[in-house]
Amino acid sequence: MPATGTSATGPVDTGSGVAAVVVAAGRGIRIGGGTPKQYRRVGGQAVLTRTLAALAAQDAIDRIQPVIAADAAAFFLSCLDELAPELREKIGAPVEGGATRQLSVRAGLEALASGDAPEIVLVHDAARPYVDAALIARAIAAGRDHGAAVPGVPVTDTVKRVAEIAPGIGRVHETPPREHLRAVQTPQAFAFAPLLGAHRDAAAQGLDGFTDDGALAEWAGLPVVVFVGDIANRKITQPADLIEADRAFASDPSEMPAPGARAMTAYVTRLGTGFDVHAFTTGDHVWLGGIKIPADRGVLAHSDGDVALHALTDALLGAIADGDIGTHFPPSDERWRGASSDQFLAHACGLVRARGGRIDHLDITVLAEAPRIGQHREAIRARIAEIAGVPLTAVSIKATTTEKLGFVGRAEGLAAQAAATIRLPEEAGPALDAEAETAMRQG
C-alpha cells in the first residue's frame, strides 16, 4: 500500500472549483440489446443526456469530463445535441475509457489534470440519471469537508457472506449486522489531487480492478466517509430498470403507464406542519432560520431558541410520522443545552432521506413584533437550503405580526409555524394472486 498523498508520477497540483467525471465507457451487457444502456432512450432522451443535464444544471459544478468507449463518438454527439446550449458549454471533449471502470476514471482525471485541475472532483456513473440537485450539493459539501466521501443508503435486505461449494450453492460464513452496512452510490466526491495520486499509484502496482473510487481511496489510505444518499438515485442495470426510467421520465401522457399499471417505485406526497414559541428574556440577539439577528432581547430556551428551525424540524418529523423535536432532542438532556438548531433540522432531513424520501418544499411563517426579518430574508432562505440540502427555490419564509393581539402582540415572545412537503415511497401490501383471491371469495 502506498503512503497517503504519494503519486507514482510525482506531485499533483491542487486547483480550484468543482469538476465531474462521468463514466460512460461501459458496454452494459446485462441490459441486453445492441446499444449500451447509457445511450438507450428513456422518456424521449438518452440516459446519458439526462445524467449530463442533471450535473450541468448545477451552478456549483464548473466543468464535466465525459469518458466514453472508443467507438461511441457518434452516440455521444447525439446526446450533446439533445442538451440546451448553456448546458453544453460545461461539457469537455470526451476521452477514451479503459478496459475497466478504474482505468476509465483515471482517464477522466488525467484529462482534468492536463488543464486547470479542480479542487474537488465528483465521479458519477452515466447510468444514474435520477441524481438530483440536493444529492449533488451534499456530495460537494462532504467532499470539501472530508476529502473522500461516498453516498450510501441503508441496506434493507439481510446480507450473507458465502463461499461457493457448488455451482449456484454457497455456504454461509457470516451475516454482518445490516445496521452497519450501506449500499454505495455515485456521485462520489474527492479532493482532486489525492484521488489522482491514488489512481496513479494503483496503476504503478498493476491494480485496475477497483469497482468504485471509494474502495480505491481506502486502499490508498485515505479516510473515506459515507454521507446520506438517495434511494431514488438508482442505477440502470437490468431491462426492468429501463422500463421504469421510461415511465418516470416520460413527459408525454401517451408514454405514461396504462391505467392500473404501476412503476416499480411509486411515491406519495406527505405534508407535515410544525409550531414553536419562545418567550423573550434579556439578551442582544435572536436566532432565526440559522441566522444570528441583532435584537434588544434574547429568547428563553434550552437550545439556541431558533423558532423557525424548531418549527421546520417538527414539520418534517410530522411528515414522516416520527414524533417531534422533543422526542429526538429532549430538553432534559444536557447535551442540547445551548445547542445550535441547525443540527436538529439536519437530523430530520436525514430521517426523510433514510426512508427514501425527497423534500419538495419548506415554508415558514414567523410571528413577531420584533425583530424585523425583511433584510435577513434571503440569508435565512440560503441557510435553510444549505442545512436541508435543497435548492433555494424550495425554501420560503414570511413574517407577520398579530396586530398587537396575544403574547406576540404584547411583544412577550415570538413564534413560528412551518409546513414541509415531502414525497415518500408508497407502502403497498402484497398483491394477491388470482388463485388466492378466488379461494378467499369462496371461503
Residue pairs with C-beta under 8 A, 6 or more apart in sequence:
1 219
1 220
1 221
2 8
2 198
2 201
2 205
2 220
2 221
3 221
4 194
4 220
4 221
4 222
5 194
5 197
6 197
6 201
7 196
7 197
7 200
7 201
8 200
8 201
8 203
8 204
9 200
9 204
11 193
11 197
12 113
12 117
12 192
12 193
12 194
12 196
12 197
12 200
13 113
13 117
13 193
14 117
14 119
14 191
14 192
14 193
15 116
15 117
15 118
15 119
15 192
16 116
16 118
16 119
17 62
17 63
17 116
17 118
17 119
17 120
18 60
18 61
18 62
18 118
18 119
18 120
18 121
18 122
18 140
19 61
19 62
19 63
19 64
19 65
19 112
19 118
19 120
19 121
19 122
19 192
20 55
20 61
20 63
20 64
20 65
20 121
20 122
20 123
20 124
20 187
21 64
21 65
21 67
21 105
21 108
21 109
21 112
21 121
21 122
21 123
21 124
22 48
22 51
22 52
22 55
22 64
22 65
22 66
22 67
22 108
22 124
22 125
22 126
23 67
23 97
23 101
23 104
23 105
23 108
23 123
23 124
23 125
23 126
24 38
24 48
24 66
24 67
24 68
24 69
24 72
24 76
24 94
24 97
24 126
25 67
25 68
25 69
25 72
25 96
25 97
25 98
25 101
25 104
26 36
26 37
26 38
26 69
26 97
26 101
26 104
26 126
26 127
27 36
27 69
28 36
28 37
28 38
28 127
30 237
30 238
31 37
31 40
31 236
31 237
31 238
31 239
31 241
31 242
32 239
33 40
35 75
36 69
36 72
36 75
37 47
37 127
37 236
37 237
37 242
38 46
38 47
38 48
38 51
38 126
38 127
39 46
39 47
39 48
39 72
39 75
39 78
39 79
40 46
40 47
40 236
40 242
41 47
41 246
42 50
42 129
42 236
42 242
42 245
42 246
42 248
42 249
43 50
43 245
43 246
43 247
43 248
43 249
43 250
43 251
43 255
44 249
44 250
44 251
44 252
44 255
45 82
45 249
46 75
46 78
46 79
46 82
47 126
47 127
47 129
47 236
47 245
48 66
48 75
48 76
48 79
48 126
48 129
49 79
49 82
49 83
50 129
50 249
51 124
51 125
51 126
51 127
51 128
51 129
51 131
52 64
52 66
52 79
52 80
52 83
52 87
52 91
53 83
53 84
53 87
54 129
54 131
54 132
54 133
54 136
55 61
55 64
55 122
55 124
55 131
55 136
55 187
56 64
56 83
56 87
56 88
56 90
56 91
57 87
57 133
58 133
58 136
58 137
60 136
60 137
60 140
61 90
61 122
61 136
61 140
62 90
62 118
63 90
63 91
63 92
63 112
63 118
64 90
64 91
64 92
65 92
65 95
65 108
65 111
65 112
66 76
66 91
66 92
66 94
66 95
66 108
66 126
67 94
67 95
67 96
67 97
67 104
67 105
67 107
67 108
68 75
68 76
68 94
68 95
68 96
68 97
69 96
69 97
70 96
70 97
73 94
76 94
80 88
80 91
83 91
92 111
95 107
95 108
95 110
95 111
96 107
97 103
97 104
97 107
98 104
98 106
98 107
98 208
99 208
100 208
100 209
101 210
101 211
101 212
102 199
102 202
102 207
102 208
102 209
102 210
102 211
102 216
103 203
103 208
105 123
105 199
105 213
106 196
106 199
106 200
106 203
108 123
109 121
109 192
109 195
109 196
109 199
110 196
112 118
112 121
112 192
113 192
113 196
117 192
117 193
117 196
118 192
119 144
119 191
119 192
120 140
120 143
120 144
120 189
120 190
120 191
120 192
121 143
121 189
121 190
121 192
121 195
122 136
122 139
122 140
122 143
122 186
122 187
122 188
122 189
123 186
123 187
123 188
123 190
123 195
123 213
124 131
124 186
124 187
124 188
125 186
125 235
127 235
127 236
127 237
128 185
128 186
128 233
128 234
128 235
128 236
129 236
129 245
129 249
130 230
130 232
130 233
130 234
130 245
130 248
131 186
131 187
131 230
131 233
132 230
132 232
132 233
132 358
133 390
133 391
134 230
134 358
134 359
134 388
134 389
134 390
134 391
135 151
135 187
135 229
135 230
135 233
135 389
136 187
137 389
138 151
138 227
138 228
138 389
139 149
139 151
139 187
139 188
139 189
139 227
140 189
141 389
142 149
142 189
142 225
142 227
143 149
143 189
143 190
143 191
144 189
146 223
146 224
146 225
147 190
147 191
147 194
147 222
147 223
148 189
148 190
148 191
148 194
148 195
148 214
148 217
148 222
148 223
148 224
148 225
149 188
149 189
149 190
149 224
149 225
149 226
149 227
150 184
150 185
150 186
150 188
150 189
150 212
150 213
150 214
150 224
150 225
150 226
150 227
151 184
151 185
151 186
151 187
151 188
151 226
151 227
151 228
151 229
151 230
151 233
152 182
152 183
152 184
152 185
152 226
152 227
152 228
152 229
153 182
153 183
153 185
153 228
153 229
153 230
153 231
153 354
153 356
154 178
154 179
154 181
154 182
154 183
154 354
155 178
155 181
155 182
155 183
156 178
157 178
158 175
158 178
159 175
159 176
159 178
159 181
160 170
160 172
160 174
160 175
161 172
161 173
161 174
161 175
161 176
162 170
162 171
162 172
162 173
163 170
163 171
163 173
164 170
165 171
182 226
182 229
183 229
184 212
184 214
184 226
184 229
185 229
185 230
185 233
185 235
186 212
188 212
188 213
188 214
190 213
190 217
190 222
194 217
194 220
194 222
195 213
195 216
195 217
195 222
197 220
198 216
198 217
198 219
198 220
198 222
199 216
201 220
202 208
202 210
202 216
202 219
202 220
207 219
210 216
210 219
214 224
217 224
218 224
228 350
228 353
228 354
229 353
230 353
230 356
230 358
231 353
231 355
231 356
231 425
232 265
232 356
232 358
234 241
235 241
236 242
236 245
240 264
244 263
244 264
244 265
246 255
247 255
247 256
247 257
247 263
248 263
250 256
257 263
265 425
265 426
266 425
266 426
266 428
267 358
267 423
267 424
267 425
267 426
268 423
268 424
268 425
268 426
269 360
269 421
269 422
269 423
270 319
270 320
270 357
270 421
270 422
270 423
270 424
271 319
271 419
271 420
271 421
271 422
272 314
272 315
272 316
272 317
272 318
272 319
272 320
272 419
272 420
272 422
273 314
273 315
273 318
273 417
273 418
273 419
273 420
274 310
274 311
274 312
274 313
274 314
274 315
274 316
274 317
274 318
274 324
274 325
274 417
274 418
274 419
274 420
275 311
275 314
275 415
275 416
275 417
275 418
276 307
276 308
276 310
276 311
276 314
276 325
276 415
276 416
277 307
277 407
277 413
277 414
277 415
277 416
278 299
278 300
278 301
278 305
278 307
278 413
278 414
278 415
279 299
279 300
279 407
279 412
279 413
280 297
280 298
280 299
280 300
280 411
280 412
280 413
280 414
281 297
281 298
281 299
281 300
282 297
282 298
283 295
283 297
283 298
283 299
284 294
284 295
284 296
284 297
284 298
285 292
285 293
285 294
285 295
285 298
286 292
286 293
286 295
286 297
286 298
286 299
286 305
286 371
286 414
287 293
287 304
287 305
287 306
287 309
287 341
288 306
288 307
288 308
288 366
288 371
288 373
288 376
288 380
288 416
289 306
289 308
289 309
289 364
289 376
289 380
289 381
289 383
289 384
289 397
290 306
290 308
290 309
290 341
290 342
290 345
290 380
290 383
290 384
290 387
291 376
291 379
291 380
291 383
293 371
293 373
293 376
294 371
295 370
295 371
296 370
298 305
299 305
299 307
299 413
299 414
302 331
302 336
302 337
302 338
303 310
303 329
303 336
303 337
303 338
303 339
303 340
303 341
303 344
304 338
304 339
304 340
304 341
305 341
306 341
307 366
307 414
307 415
307 416
308 364
308 366
308 380
308 384
308 397
308 416
308 418
309 341
309 342
309 344
309 345
309 384
309 387
310 325
310 341
310 344
310 416
311 364
311 416
311 417
311 418
312 345
312 348
312 362
312 364
312 384
312 416
312 418
312 420
313 325
313 341
313 344
313 345
313 347
313 348
314 324
314 325
314 418
315 362
315 418
315 419
315 420
316 345
316 348
316 349
316 351
316 352
316 359
316 420
316 422
317 323
317 324
317 325
317 327
317 328
317 348
317 351
318 324
318 420
319 352
319 420
319 421
319 422
319 424
320 351
320 352
320 355
320 357
320 422
320 424
322 351
325 344
328 344
328 347
328 348
329 336
329 339
329 344
329 347
330 336
342 383
342 387
345 384
345 387
345 388
346 387
346 388
349 359
349 387
349 388
349 389
352 358
352 359
352 422
352 424
353 359
355 424
355 425
356 424
356 425
357 422
357 423
357 424
357 425
358 422
358 423
359 388
359 389
359 390
359 394
359 420
359 421
359 422
360 394
360 421
360 422
360 423
361 394
361 395
361 396
361 419
361 420
361 421
362 384
362 388
362 390
362 394
362 395
362 396
362 418
362 419
362 420
362 421
363 395
363 396
363 397
363 398
363 418
363 419
363 420
363 421
364 384
364 396
364 397
364 398
364 416
364 417
364 418
365 397
365 398
365 399
365 400
365 416
365 417
365 418
366 373
366 397
366 398
366 399
366 400
366 414
366 415
366 416
367 399
367 400
367 401
367 402
367 408
367 414
367 415
367 416
367 417
368 399
368 401
368 408
368 414
368 415
369 401
369 402
369 404
369 408
369 409
369 411
369 414
370 411
372 399
373 380
373 397
373 399
374 399
377 397
377 399
380 397
381 392
381 395
381 396
381 397
382 392
384 395
384 397
385 391
385 392
385 394
385 395
388 394
388 395
401 408
401 409
402 408
402 409
403 409
404 410
407 413
408 414
408 415
432 440
